[in-house]
Every structure is written in C-alpha cells, then in structure tokens.
Amino acid sequence: MAHLLRIVMIHGHLSGVVELNVDGHTNICGTNASGKTTLQRLVPVFYGELPNKVVPKTRMKFDAFYLPTRQSYLVYEYRREAGNVCQVVLTRKQEGGVEYRFVGAPYRPEDYLIETEKGPLALEYPQWSSGLRRSGIAVSSKLGATSEFRSVIQNDFTQLHGNSRDGLKLRQIAAQFSLVNPERRIRHIEKLVSAVHAKEGKMDTLKTMLAAIFEEDGVELPVTRIRSAKAREWIAQMRQSMRLEPLQASLTKLGGIDRELAQLETTLWQLKPQLSADHQQAEQRTADLDGELNRHQREFQQRENAYTQQRDELNDRHSEVASDLQHTQRRLNDLQTQFEHYADADMTGLERDINALPQWREQRDQLQKHLQVMQDAVKESQARLDGRLRELSEALARQTQENQELIDALVEEKAQRREQQWQAEQQHNERYQQERQRLEGEYQAQLELGVEQLAELKAQLAMPTQTVEEAQEAELAQARLDQTQQERSAAAATLEALRRELESHKRERDAAEQQLVQCRQQRERAEQHCYALYQQRDPEQGSLRHFLRYHRPGWEQQLGKVIAPELLERRDLAPQLAEDASDDLFGLALDLSAIALPDYAQDEASLLAAIEEADGAKQRAQTECVAAEKALKQYNERVQQADEAQDQARMGYQRAEQEVEYALEARRQQQERHTKRQQARRAEHQAALTRQEQAQAELREEKRQALAELAETHQGQLLELKADAQSQLDSLDAQLRQYKQQLSDANAEHQRQRSELEAAFSQELAEQGVDPAQLQETKKRLEQQSERIRKIAARQEELTDYQRFMRVEWSQHKPQLVAQEAELVQLDQQLKREKARLKNDFHAAREAHQTAVNELKIQRANAHGSVEALKPLLTQLESLDIVAESAPLAEAVGDMEERIERARQALTSRHQQLEQLRRGCLEVESQLIKDASSGFADALQSEREKLPNDSPRLVLPLLRDMLKLLEDQQQQLIQEGRNLSDDLDKFFIVFRDLNRRISAQSRRLSDEVADDLRLEGISKAEVRIQSTIDELGFWEPLKLFAQRYKAWRESGQMLPSDDYLNALADVVDLLRSDQQYSFESLLRLELHLNEGGTDLVIKNDRQLLESSSHGMAYLILCKFLLAFTRLLRGDAQIAIHWPIDEIGTLAYHNVEKLFDACDSNRIHIVGAFPNPESDVLLLFANRYLIERDPNQPNQRLLKRIEPRLSPLAQRIKERQQEVTA
C-alpha cells in the first residue's frame, strides 16, 4: 500500500542522523519539551503543507531549525501507489528557504553520508545530487516552491492553467514521483493532516478541508471584475440616460412655454405703441380734467362769494328788521306794562275823582256853609233858610246841567270811538286779506313751478334710461363678442383636427415601439440561441461536454440522446472512460436510432449548420431592429411635428379663448358701466323727484305755516285792537257811570241837606238851638270831604300823565307800533324765507358743484390712475428686449383699461412663464447633471459660460443640444451596462451553483460519516455543511438583480427599469471589487450529535470542548476526521498518517476504538506522549524515545524502544508462554 515509510533527518535540529520509521502506527515518547511535537510537525510537510506554517510563529523558521546547515537533509521515503519506493529530499536554500527534490530510489545512507575520522559526514548538496546521477538514480530538478511540490506529491494541477512549459514539467515529475496514480489526486490532504495535528482551531481547519473538497470537485469560486465606483458611475449615467425621455418631454413642454413666451412678447410688442398713445391721451385727459376742475372751482367760488354777499345783505336786513321788531315789541311791551300799571293804579277812578273835584269842593263849601248855617241856625231867620234852600236848588240844577253835558259828551265820544274801532278793524282785515292774497300768490307760483318740475322728473323716470351712445357701444361690444366666438370655434375645430392627427401618429408610434420591442426580443432569443450553439461548439474547459468532445467522439449519437442537458456544463463530475465501454447504460440498452438528436447535443455538421442558420437569423433580427428603430425615429419625428402643430393650434385656441374672455369681460364691464350710469341717472332723477316732492311738501307746509302765522298775527293784533277799543269804551262807560253817580249823589246830597236844613230850622224853631251830634257829624263829613279832595288833588299830575299817555302813547303811538310790528313780523318772515331759499339754492348749487367736482375728480383719478398704471407698464416694456416677430395691429383692441389689463396679464404671464421656464430649465439641468459624468457637467458649464446672459430662453437650446449629445451616447452606455450585467450575472450564477453544490456536498459528507468509531453515549452523529452565501449582505440583492436583469433581457426594452438599477445599486454598494472569496468564508461546518439523549449542535472549537470532556471531544472530532479522510483520499489506495499529540491522555478503550477505526480506514497514527510505560504503547508498531545524550547533555537522541510491561502484564505474558509451551 502506498504511504510514507520513514522520515530521515540528517544534521537537523537533532545531531547526527535521525531515522523515524512510520510504516504502521508510530509513537514518540519523551519528557515535556523534548521535541516530540517537533518531529510530528514533519508529517504535514510531506503532504505539501507550508514548512513555515507548521512551525510556531514564536520559533525559528523551518529551514533555520530543521535544516541549519548546507549539509542538512530532510528525507521522506514513501511507496507510491504504483508500487515503487521513492523519496523526497528537502534541503536548505542558499538564500534561505526550502528546496524539494524527488529521488527515484529508496533511502540509502551512503548516498548522503561519508565516513570520516570524526564520524559520518553529510555531503554537500551538489555532491549528493551528482552522486545520485552517477549511480543512475533518477533525480528531479529542484522545486523552489511548496506549491509545486504539493502539486507533484498530490498529483494536483488545478492551480495550473493552460499547457505552459513549467506545468508540463511538473506533470512529468508527478508521473514519476506522485504518491497516487496519474488518474487520481489527493488535493488538500495536507490540510487534513494539519487539522489532525492542530491543538486549536480544528473546526476552522476542517472547514478549510471542506473548501478543498469543493475545489477538488471543480467548483468555481465567484470572481467579479466589477469596480463599485465604475458600476455606480454607470448607474448614475444610466439613470441620467433613462431620464432622457422624461427630460425630452420636459423640454417639449418647456418649448411650448417658450413659444407661449414668444407669443406674449409679440402681444406686448403690439400693445406697446397703443399703450404709449394711451399714456399721452391719459396725460392730456388729466390736464383737461384739471382745467375743468379749476373752472368749476372758480365758478363755484364766484357763486359762493355772491351767496355770501346776498346772505350778508339779507342777514343785515334781517338784523335791522329783527332789531326794529324787537324795539317795537319792546315799546309795545313797555306801553302794555305802563297801561297795566295805570290799570292797577285805577287811573280811570282817579280821573273820575279828579273830574268830581269841583263838585266835591262845592259839596265841601256847602258843608262848610251848611255847618255855618247850622251853627248860625239859631241866629238866622226864616229868610236865610229860604235863601239857603234856593241856593241848594240852584247849585243842584247847575251840577245837574254840568253833569248832563259831560254825560252827553261822553256818549258822543263813545259813539265816535266805536266808529273808529270799526274802521280800524276794517283796515286791519283789509291789510290781512291783502297780505294773505300776496302770500298765497307767491306760494302758488312756487307750487305750480314745483308741479311742473315734478311732472318733468316723473316723465324722465318713465322714459328708458339708455342713451344713444350707450346703445351704440353695446352693439359694438356684441359684434366684437360674436366675432371672437366665431374665431374661437374655428380655432377649436383646427385644434380638434390636429389632436386627432396627433393621436393617429401616436398610435402608429406605439405600434412601431411594440414592433421594435418584438424585434429586440427576437434578437435576444437569436443571440441566446447563438450563444448556446457556440457554447456547444466551444465548451468550457473542464466541463463534461468538453471531456466528451475531445475524448468520446460521436457521443452525440449515443449518450447525447439520453443525458440531461444541465449535466453537460458541469465541471464537478470527474468523467472517466471505462475500459470495457459499451452502449448500454447501467445495464439498460435502448434503440438510440429511434431518438432524434436533441438541440443541446448535435453532431458537428448539424451544429455548424445550426450555427450558420442562427447567425443568419441573428443578422436578420439585427437588421429588423435597425429598420424598426429607423421607423420608430420617423414616427417620433411625425409625432413631434404633430405635437408642435397641436401646440401652436392650442396656443391659437387659447388666444381665441382669451379674446372671447376679453370680449365677454369688456361687454360685462360695459354693461356694468351702463347699468351704473343708468342707475345713477335713475337714482339722480329719483332723488331729484324725492327732493322736489319734499320741497313741494315743505313749500306747502311753509305756506300753511306762513298763512297760519299771518292769521295768528292778524288775530292777535285784532284782539289787541279790540281790547284797546274796549278798554277805551269801558273807560267812557265808567265816566258815564261816574257822572251819573255824581248827579245822583248831588240830588241825594241836595235832598239830605234840604232835609237837614228843614230839620235844623224846625228844631231851631222848636228848640232854638243846634243838635251837637248832628253838628259833630256834619264836621266829620266836612273833614272827610276835605281829606278826599286833598288826596285827589295831590294826584292831579299823575292823572295828567295818564291822560297824556292814553291820548298820545296809547291812542296814537300804540296803533302805529302795532301796525309797525305786524309789518316787521311779515318782513321778518319774508326775510327768513328769502334766507332759507337763498341757502337752499346755494346748497343745491353746492351739491351740484360737488357732484360735478366729484365726477371730475373721479375722471381725473381714473385718468391719473391710467397714467400711473401705464408708466410702470411702459417702463417694463422699454426694459424688455423684445424682438418684433409680427406686424403691429392696425387698430387698437378694446378700450384703454382692457389694453392695460392685457399688458398686465401679458407681463404677469410672461414673468410666470419665464419663471416657470427658468425653473424648468434648472430642473432639467439639475436632472441632466444629476448622476452625470464630470466631463458632461464640465461641457455643460463651458457652454453655459458662452451664453451672453442667463436667460432661460438662451439656456433652452443649449439643453436641447446636451440632450442630443446624451441621446447619441445612450447606445454605447447600454452596451457597457450589458457587459457589466453579464459579468455580475455570471458572478451570481457561480454563487448560485456553489450554494447548490454545498448542499449536495453536505449530504455526501454526512453519508461518509460511518459507525467505524463508536463512542459511548453518542447515539447520533452527522455533519452538516451550511452555506453562508444566504448570509452575505449582497446575496438577496444579487438574486433580485439577476431576476431584474433577466427580465430586462427578455423584455426587449432598450432601457432597463428603475427596479433593475436599484437592484444593481444595492449590489455594488455592498459588493467590493477587491474582495476575495474562499470556500472557507462561504460555508459553515456544524456537527450534530446526540449525547446522552440531548441534541447538540457544534459550530466551533469552544462548543466542541464544552459539549463533553476533552478526550471525548477529541474522539468526536476524530469521528468526523475519518469521514473527511475518506472524502479527500477518494479511491486512492494509500495510507494517510495522522499526527496525534498527547494521545496517551485518552482512555485506553477509546484509544483502542480509535486505532480500530484508523486501521479500517488505512490510517497510520503518529502519536506522542511523555509516558514510555503506558499500555497504549502496545498499540503502536514503532516506538521511539527522545532522551538526552549521555555524552553531550545538551543534545538529545532518538532511539527505538520496547514498551515496559507492568508486573501484572508480565505475569500474564509469562503464564501465556507457559501454557503455550
């Protein structure tokens, strides 16, 4: 059996020649740090492990430790699977490092050593190699790289690509010296051996071995040349290119805005001269209205001055009249007061008493005489009595006559007074009637004039309020509206026709787009078909198809008819040709002639014909695509032309619609103005009518009040006249009564005196004396009469004043004052009416003036507002750089307000459209430079700097040119994206296949876990290899990308979708171009155990140690190492060496189980533990001990030993020998 036989170290770290026989189980004993493990490390180096990797990093390098001199050799003698014994010799490089040479003969000491006086001495490397050649022993050229040695010893050349000279050389060396036969290989067996020897990290080492399995099966590692920065740049550029169509649509929309701006500027250019003329007219109108206002102000000022003068004159006259009236009324009041004072003083009684003074004096004299008579009665005679009686009679007669004369005079005066009173009343009534008639005449004339005005106002209200000018304006406005509506209808019809034409072209374009998509889909299918055919013609190296094509000609007619097509492209099937080849398959034969050749397994002639036909179909599909693209371009141009025509028609329709709106608005404003004017006129008429009616009512009320005041004044004066007359008559009646009373009193006094005289004379006669009581009474009467006369005489002057007052003031002046008062009252009322009339007339004139002024001010404000409105408009129009694109309008449209409104709306719309165009250009520019390359952005910036200004109307053509440039670059960009996507899709396919194969290998490895190592308490053991591909951050995005890319290829669309770009962006953001993937990083090893009824999952060494004791954990690992060994060794008939350190620490029965399992799997154990007396040594065929050299304590020696038996074991052995004997 092929395996490593022995290891010979000459002048290494141990002095002299050290030979370690490893043919069978071998153990090395020795104290701690004696070098046991150091010798074990030599085993992985034989299988191809890196020498420096087996040496701890804290130690010297391998060559410096094991090969310290140029005479140091490390010899591995081994038997090849072919049966011959060879050796591989490791020597030290001159510059440091290890060199490998293969020797085609067993190890012989004489080939390396020569005897000297000092003992055996090794040859120099050149002497050694030349000596072997002289002896006719095959010696390979030296190999300076461990990878080359590994390729030879393992017969593995998967890392060699092509048929280079070095590769052929290594293959020739492997044919002579590899451990296995040429048809087999033991790739990565060194990893297994290192894993067995490793004290830590065994799980990671096992995972590395699993990676070696996949590599041995031909599984390809994923590699991508995609650079994230470049991919992101392409995504950005593609996003920019994908925005081409919406950007073109945006530019088309912006072009419409630009055309609207041109139309607006044309409108403004046409309005500019009209607005200038309107500005001049408005200024002239303002000046005219200012002159008219000044004229009205001057006229009103003159009117106001005249009114002020008339008012002042009337006020002066009224003041004089009022003053006279007050003076008259004051004098009348004084007269009345004086009269009432005289009445209270009873001046009529005083006058009667004054008039009665003569009589009273005479009565007094009579009383004096009577008294004297009475006193002298006794002394006088009868004659004197008679004489006295005659005197009394004469005096009575005289008084009676005087009184009667006075009575007759008073009666005559009373009659005269009555006549005078009647005449005064008649004159007063006549004056009243005259004044009443005068007032009625004046008021009646005014009322009749008011009635005429009322009739005229009512007639005006009853008549229609629309003027001829307003009717003409309304007819013109309606005619304009009708014309604009007709133009709008025509524009709408044109727009509808162009819309239908555009829809037709769009349908044709959509059909062309669909045709192009179908052509692209057909081209994609043709390309895929061509790719599949070319893949059949030129299969991938290492695939089953490649093997059949070059090693089994004509396989298409046999195996090709029944094999699954996906197996032909796999590279992990390790195909081999059987020596006894036949046409049956697993003992089943079929009539293959009845099965047609499948498309995926055609013979050479059919394949070439199919390729030729597929190329033709591909070329035809390409030609159809080009033709479809040209047709689509033509349809796009037609759609664009139709769209522009529709846009122009739409603008024309919008202008017509705007004209209709302007006409409607003009008519509405005109109707509103006419309605306001008519309402104002009607309201003015109605107000005038109301004022006239109110004036009529006030005039009638004023007439009534004036007549009432006149009647009241007349009645008052008449009553006063009558009262005065009655008082005079009453005074005369009182005087008459007084005179009559005096006459009666005189008669009574005469009778009394006569009686008294007769009585006194009778008494005198009777008694001859006078009665004292009667005498006293007579004296008293005389005194009373004298006192009365004195008092009345004292008031004589007062009576004179009264009589003069009554004669002059009361009888003459008072009637004059009363008449004067009546005249002044009438004059006062007339002046008041004149003042009120003058005031009303002035107020009416002022209201009319104010109305006219307000109307003029409104007109002036409107004109001034027009001027102020036109100034900024003309300033803005002057500041605009407008180029005339059409002839000016022959006549102005609408009125000034409409033109101003048109200009405002046009300027506002222009500003809005310009702002919208600017924002749109900025948005398009931002979208253009978004994700754009630096060169594109620099070119755009350079072109922008060439523009005279930053007007968006200048930027728009620049953006069109940049879009055209972007459109020209689109096809090249798409091809770059397809190349990038193909690489990334291949990267995904490798990952996907690897993911599938990891699952398959997991099943294979689980199947390899056998029960050849039974462990106590372990009822279940299996290995699961979990793929970590699903845990990669980019895996899910990568799968989504593959789906999106496949959908893009099959869709026939020229541009990818946003979902595709998003998926690609997600992938490249997570994917590193310099990231190297290994199988170790793409899989996870899990050991599933059931220990003591508990299911355990072991993923790392820490969990392995925690799952059980150290010894049991190691045995559990060994159980899986056995499976790995079977997988890596495959069918090679070789034995593998396991260097197990500290194996003596395991329980003996477990060690026996391990040895049994290793024996059944052709595994030789190279153990090491310090105890040379352990029973475990009995299980080893070769036993060695490292101990100190007695002669040189600093040196150690390796010697072969036999195990020391324990006393019990010795007695049992002796007893067995006795029994045998």
NORBEL-V754831 format. One line per field, one symbol per residue. ss: DSSP state (H for helix, E for strand, C for the rest). Layout:
BEGIN
ss = ???
END
This chain:
BEGIN
ss = CEEEEEEEEECCCCCCEEEEECCCCEEEEECCCCCHHHHHHHHHHHCCCCHHHHCCCCCCCHHHHHCCCCCCEEEEEEECCCCCEEEEEEEECCCCCEEEEEECCCCCHHHCEEEECCEEEECCHHHHHHHHHHCCCCECCCECCHHHHHHHHCCCCCCCCCCCHHHHHHHHHHHHHCCCCCCCCCCCHHHHHHHHHCCCCHHHHHHHHHHHHHHHCCCCCCCCCCCHHHHHHHHHHHHHHHHHHHHHHHHHHHHHHHHHHHHHHHHHHHHHHHHHHHHHHHHHHHHHHHHHHHHHHHHHHHHHHHHHHHHHHHHHHHHHHHHHHHHHHHHHHHHHHHHHHHHHCCHHHHHHHHHCHHHHHHHHHHHHHHHHHHHCCCCCCHHHHHHHHHHHHHHHHHHHHHHHHHHHHHHHHHHHHHHHHHHHHHHHHHHHHHHHHHHHHHHHHHHHHHHHHHHHHHHHHHCCCCCHHHHHHHHHHHHHHHHHHHHHHHHHHHHHHHHHHHHHHHHHHHHHHHHHHHHHHHHHHHHHHHHHHHHHHCCCCCCHHHHHHHHCCCHHHCHHHCCCHHHHHCCCCCCCCCCCCCCCECCECCCHHHCCCCCCCCCHHHHHHHHHHHHHHHHHHHHHHHHHHHHHHHHHHHHHHHHHHHHHHHHHHHHHHHHHHHHHHHHHHHHHHHHHHHHHHHHHHHHHHHHHHHHHHHHHHHHHHHHHHHHHHHHHHHHHHHHHHHHHHHHHHHHHHHHHHHHHHHHHHHHHHHHHHHHHHHHHHHHCCCCHHHHHHHHHHHHHHHHHHHHHHHCHHHHHHHHHHHHHHHHHHHHHHHHHHHHHHHHHHHHHHHHHHHHHHHHHHHHHHHHHHHHHHHHHHHHHHHHHHHHHHHHHHHHCCCCCCCCCCCCCCCCHHHHHHHHHHHHHHHHHHHHHHHHHHHHHHHHHHCCCCHHHHHHHHHHHHCCCCCCHHHHHHHHHHHHHHHHHHHHHHHHHHHHHHHHHHHHHHHHHHHHHHHHHHHHHHHHHCCCCCCCCCEEEEEEEEEECHHHCCCHHHHHHHHHHHHHHHHHCCCCCCHHHHHHHHHHHHHCCCCCCCCHHHHEEEEEEEEECCEEEEECCHHHHHHHCCHHHHHHHHHHHHHHHHHHHHCCCCECEEEEEECHHHCCHHHHHHHHHHHHHCCEEEEEECCCCCCHHHHHCCEEEEEEECCCCCCCEEEEECCCCCCHHHHHHHHHHHHHHC
END
